[in-house]
Amino acid sequence: MTLDAFFYQIFENIPRQGPGCQGATRKVFSYLPPLPPLASVLDIGCGSGTQTRDLARLTTGTITAVDNHQPFLDAVSKKAKEDGTEGRIKTVCASMDSLPFDPGQFDLIWSEGAIFIMGFEQGLAAWKPLLKNGGHMVVSDAAWFEPNPPRELVEWWETEGYIPKTEEQLREQVKNAGLKLIRTYRLPEVGWWENYYVPMLARIADLRKTHGSDPSCAAILDSLDNEAEVYRKYKRYYGYTFFVMQNP
């Protein structure tokens, strides 16, 4: 098994591939004006589709769920069939930086905890042209909540290869992208701990029994364990902020 395959094996078997919760999805959606009855929604970096299902319950149009890992998309399709929404949800296997869609195609673009792969500024610039005039975009990304974060925390983010911006810096990037900021909302702790790290840590414990003797696999598990500990220790300093935006 390759390390990439092992990494995916961890995340294919937990409900979410990143922090989030149904309550936050619903709360942020409530900040949007009413969508057209046949609205076209794009969920970028959908993973196994927990928030895709939430969006299907909140809307009456069609949802295009995009990820670059086909097993995640297979899970989306399976759940849509179970929910009776398979006629409204379609999946597309594609990279978020090369989306195969026409300009002005979507009423709403949604992306929870995935834009960091491209970078906040780059993601907004790449995805904005896909919105209809007056359409909306909702993304969540890591942000500093307090100034002067501890050096240990900054160094951890540096090893992850992604340094958060302050919420004010991200607001400025929204403005520079030509989008109108409607609201922001911080993902509550339950979206990090109970909904993400608790199931992930249980999955890690199971995989240590079967793969813990492999140094490369153990290193990946150790890294994820450490990520959870960093959040537990320093959660006051950072988190995910949702940005609710409109294409004017």
VOFI-162012 format. One record per residue: residue in one letter; x, y, z of N, C-alpha, C in turn. Coordinates in steps of 0.2 Angstrom, whole numbers, plus 5000, padded with zeros to 4 digits. Each point is the difference from the previous one (the first is absolute). Layout:
<nodes>
aXYZXYZXYZ...
</nodes>
This chain:
<nodes>
m500449945000499650065000500450065000t499950054996500350064999499850055006l500450055002499950045006499450044998d499950024994499450044998499449955001a500049944998499449965001499949995007f500549995004499950005007499750065003f500250064998499750065002499350004999y499849984994499350004998499649955004q500349955001499749955004499750025007i500450055003499850035006499450044999f500050044995499450055000499449974996e500149944996499449974997499549975005n500349995006499649975005499850045006i500050074999499750045005499550054997p499550025004499550044997500250064996r500550045003500250064997500850004998q500250034995500750004999500350075002g499650045003500350065003499550025005p500250055004499550035005499450034997g499449995004499450024998499449975004c499450034999499449975003499450034997q499549965001499350014996499850075003g500050015006499850075003500350064997a500749994998500350064997499850004993t499949954996499850004994499350044999r499649985004499350035000500050075002k500450025005500150065003500250054994v500649984997500350044995499550004994f499649954998499650004995499450055001s499850015006499550055002500250074999y500650014999500250074998499950024993l499949954996499950014992499350024999p499850044995499350024998499849934997p499350004999499749944997500349994993l500149934999500349984994499449994995p500150004993499549984995499849935002p499449984998499849935001500449954997l500350024994500449954996500750025000a500250035006500750025000500549954999s500650024997500549964998500650015005v500149955004500550005006500649964998l500650035002500749964999500350005006d500149935002500449995007500749974998i500550055001500749994998500349965006g500449954999500449965005499549975005c499549964997499449985004500249945004g500649974999500149945004499549954999s499849965006499549955000499350035000g499950075000499450034999499550015006t500350015006499650015006499650074999q500450054998499650074999499750004993t500149954996499650004993499349985002r500049955005499349985002499650055003d500450045004499650065004499850054994l500450014995499850054995499449974996a500049944999499449974997499350015004r500150005006499450015005499850075000l500550044999499950085000499850034994t500149964994499850034994499549964996t499850024994499549964996500349994993g500650034999500350004993500449944999t500550014996500549944999500750025003i500449955002500650015003500549964997t500650034998500549964997500650005005a500149945002500549985005500749994997v500550035001500749994997500549985005d500449954998500649985004500449974995n500749995002500549974996500149935002h499649975004500149935003499349974999q500049954995499449974998499649965005p500449975005499649965005499650055004f500250065001499650055004499450014996l500050014994499550014995499549945000d500349945000499549945001499650005006a500350035005499750005007499450064999v500150054997499550054999499449974996s500249974995499449974996499649955004k500449965004499749945004499550045005k500250055003499650035005499450044997a500150034994499550034996499449954998k500249944998499549954999499649985006e500450005006499749985006499550055002d500250074999499550055002499550024995g500049974994499550014995500250074996t500650025000500250064997500449994994e500149944997500549984995499850044994g499450024999499850044994500250075000r500250025006500250075001500850015001i500349955001500750005002500449964994k500550044997500449964996500750015002t500549964999500750005002500450014994v500650045001500550014995500749995003c500449964997500749995003500450054996a500250055004500550054997500450035005s500550044998500450045004499750065001m500050035006499650075001500450054997d500649994997500350064997500049994992s499649954998499849994993499349974999l499550045002499349985000499750004993p499749954998499750004993499350034999f500050065002499350035000500050074996d499450024997500050064997499950065004p500350064998499950065004499350015001g499850035006499450025002499549945000q500249955002499649945000499649995007f500250025006499849985006499750065004d499449995003499750055005500450005007l500349945002500350005006500649954999i500650035003500649965000500149995008w500149945002500149985007500749965001s500450015005500649975001500250005007e499949945004500250005007500749975001g500450045003500749985002500449974994a499950024994500449984995500450054996i499850065000500350054996500850015002f500249985006500750005001500449974995i499849954997500449964995500250044995m499650054997500250054996500350065003g499850025006500150065003499450044999f499850045005499450045001499950054994e500550044999500050054994499949974994q500449944998500049974994499449964999g499749975005499449974999499450054998l500050055004499450054998500150034993a500650014998500150034993499849944995a500249945001499849954995499349985000w499650005006499449985000499450064998k500250065002499550054999499850004992p500349994995499850004993499449954999l500049955004499549955000499350025002l500050055004499350035003499650044995k499449995001499550054996500150075003n499850054996500050075003499550005006g500250025005499550005006500149935004g500449954998500049945003500450015006h500149945004500350015007500549945000m500550025005500549955001500149995008v500149945002500149995007500649965001v500550025004500649965001500250015007s500449945003500350015006500749995000d500450035004500750004999500350015007a500649985002500350015006500250075001a499950035006500250075001500250005007w500450055001500250025007499550045004f499849985006499550035004500350055005e500649995001500350055005500750024998p500350065001500650024998500649965004n500650004998500549975003500049935002p499849964996499949935001500749975003p500049955004500649975003500549974994r500650015001500549984995499949934998e499949955005499949934999499549994995l499450045001499449994995500250034993v500450055000500250034993500449954997e500549975003500449954997499749944998w499549985004499649944997499650024994w499750064999499750014994500550014994e500650025002500650014995500149934997t500149955005500149934997499449974996e499450035001499549984996500050034993g500450055000500050034993499550054999y499650025005499450054999500050055006i500150064999500050055006499350034999p499650005006499450044999500150075000k499550034997500050085000499550025006t500050065002499550035004499450004997e499450015003499450004997499950074996e500450055003500050064996500350004994q500649965000500449994993499549964995l499749965003499549964995499550044997r499750045005499550054997500350044995e500650035000500350044995500149964994q500149935000500149964994499349994997v499550005004499349994997499950074996k500150055003499950074996500450004994n500749985000500450004994499849964995a499649945002499849964995499350024996g499850065002499450034997499449975003l500049975006499449975003499850045005k499350005002499750045005499949955006l500350025006500049965006499350025003i499649945002499450015003500049995007r500449945002500049985007500649965001t500350005006500549945002499749975006y500249935001499849965006500649955001r500150005007500649955002499749945001l500349944998499849945001500049985008p499549985003500149995007500449945002e500249995006500549955002499749934998v499349995001499849934999500149984993g500150054995500249984993500749974999w500450025005500749985000500149935004w499750005006500249955005499549944999e499450015002499549945000499949984993n499950044995499949984993500549984996y500650025002500649984996500649965003y500350035005500549975004499849945004v499550005003499849945003499949944996p499650004994500049944996500749994997m500450054998500749994997500449965005l500050025006500549975005499849935001a499349995000499849935001500349954994r499950034994500349974994500749995000i500450055003500749995001500249955004a499649995006500149955005499949934996d499549994996499949944997500649984995l500250054996500549994995500749995003r500150025006500749995004500049925001k499449975001500149935001500249964994t499850024994500149974994500650024996h500250075001500550034996500650045004g499949995007500450045004500849985000s500149944998500749974999500350034994d499750034995500350024995500250085001p500650015000500250075002499750064996s499949994994499850054996499250015001c499649955001499350005002500050035007a500449985005500050035007500150075000a500550024995500150085000499450044998i499649974995499450044998499550005006l500049945004499550005005500250055006d500750005001500250045005499950084998s500150014994499950074998499250025001l499649964999499350015001499850015007d500349955004499950015007500250065003n500650034997500350065002499650064998e499749994994499550064998499450015005a499849945002499450015005500250035006e500649985003500350035006500150074999v500350024994500150074999499450045001y499449974997499450045000499750005008r500149955003499849995007500350065004k500750014999500450045004499950074998y499950024993500050074998499450024996k499449975002499450014996499850085001r500250035005499850075001500350054995y500649974997500350054995499849994993y499749944998499949994993499349964999g499850004994499449964998499850014993y499449974998499850024994499550055000t500050054995499550054999499749994994f499350005000499650004993500050074998f500050014993499950064997499450004995v499550045001499450004996500150064995m500049984994500250054995499550004994q500050064997499550014994500450024994n499949984994500350024994499550064997p500250065001499650064999499850014993
</nodes>
